[in-house]
């Protein structure tokens, strides 16, 4: 049984998150540039005297697949590393993974983590 | 020594005199200034590209390239004759077709033409930014032909060509009114007839920002224009006279600085943050403002005239936004509104002849007549031209083309090549790392009509 941990974090939080995960033995992750909004909403800026709203803020989505019993520890590590206590820190969720395959060797599930 | 000079330049071979050396100096000086003014085309291209979106960057470059090419041929063929030929009723020139006559005093016809045509290209290219992101390329090409072949030369004939405005006493040293206001008024008419870009106004009718895609382009463009202006104004002395050239150059620098400082300050006070693009517009406004009188306004008077230009440009951009004349780069304000200010400033501050310098009302009156006459003539003529284009070949691109970008639809491929997704894409490349969001959605995505 493996679990997908997905975290949407501030772009500048990537380095501490990566360091924390590496320190606890996680040996692979996937990062995607995403844009979105949450409870903080957007904000208004002015350009040449006209207003515009920035309602989709740039974030990074970090995805890591871990053995099921490690998921809780990984979530805590990401949360600790990405937290600034200000609105807009992001979210973390977990998803059960139906199957996992390492393409090179054909290993399955826990062996493929 | 004399022999060497004679061989090097047979045209002046008869005798080396103080006058012949001065004549050569004048020609070389004006030639260098002409090159500087030509290089302003690069500045305009950068400013306009930076303040518009990446999906239209190739189109902006093409317009700036082609209006220069059109101006050189059209102004040479007929514009020069309309501007400087023997006058027909003080209104238009009528001789010298295809550069058959011309030149003055020490300066040869060729050098004089090269300097003058750079100004014609400047007047034409001002419009490109105001009509950016929604004008058909062929419509722009037709407009640019008419302006540089006929409209601008007529304004020149009235003034530098010895026509009725110059007889009235109108003073415009390097063309705040003749070059910049002509371009600015044409830009206002064009942008008004085109209508605003899709998404410029929200459902509530309020103007929305459509931020440009590159502040580095915009500001480097302003700096190139700043440098080019040292050909524009000092070159308009039309002779290598060190003292006069220095005075014009110093006034030009002071006015530009005043304009940039004032626009940055006003945008900071009004919007809470100093606006980068607006400070760039302020620099250009300062330059446009002093262009009518860099020779007759004192050094710190020039700084003041430039600073007032910088304040005016911020207010003018705000105003045109609200009357639904969508000018993405502020060309109408920088060249039109501030061009008029520059002309009037001569009437107020010119040494001896200005209203504030004890010269009475005569010069200011001539300047007011000049502003009204040029605005009315260019406004009416360009209204006819743009309406004619609109009802024949069409002025505006389709909605689909505007949304997807003019680069691909008008010219066949995107200005930024990363956006091409056809054929076998190379693997392992990282589009996200290029930093140029050529296809990124606008921050104000709602489509308004």
HADDOCK unambig.tbl for C-alpha pairs under 7 A between the chains (distance, minus, plus):
assign (segid A and resid 46 and name CA) (segid B and resid 271 and name CA) 6.69 0.50 0.50
assign (segid A and resid 47 and name CA) (segid B and resid 209 and name CA) 5.81 0.50 0.50
assign (segid A and resid 47 and name CA) (segid B and resid 211 and name CA) 6.54 0.50 0.50
assign (segid A and resid 47 and name CA) (segid B and resid 275 and name CA) 6.97 0.50 0.50
assign (segid A and resid 48 and name CA) (segid B and resid 275 and name CA) 6.53 0.50 0.50
assign (segid A and resid 48 and name CA) (segid B and resid 277 and name CA) 6.83 0.50 0.50
assign (segid A and resid 48 and name CA) (segid B and resid 278 and name CA) 5.88 0.50 0.50
assign (segid A and resid 49 and name CA) (segid B and resid 271 and name CA) 6.80 0.50 0.50
assign (segid A and resid 49 and name CA) (segid B and resid 318 and name CA) 6.12 0.50 0.50
assign (segid A and resid 50 and name CA) (segid B and resid 207 and name CA) 6.28 0.50 0.50
assign (segid A and resid 50 and name CA) (segid B and resid 208 and name CA) 5.47 0.50 0.50
assign (segid A and resid 50 and name CA) (segid B and resid 209 and name CA) 5.03 0.50 0.50
assign (segid A and resid 51 and name CA) (segid B and resid 208 and name CA) 5.68 0.50 0.50
assign (segid A and resid 51 and name CA) (segid B and resid 209 and name CA) 5.70 0.50 0.50
assign (segid A and resid 52 and name CA) (segid B and resid 208 and name CA) 5.89 0.50 0.50
assign (segid A and resid 52 and name CA) (segid B and resid 209 and name CA) 5.42 0.50 0.50
assign (segid A and resid 52 and name CA) (segid B and resid 444 and name CA) 6.74 0.50 0.50
assign (segid A and resid 54 and name CA) (segid B and resid 443 and name CA) 6.55 0.50 0.50
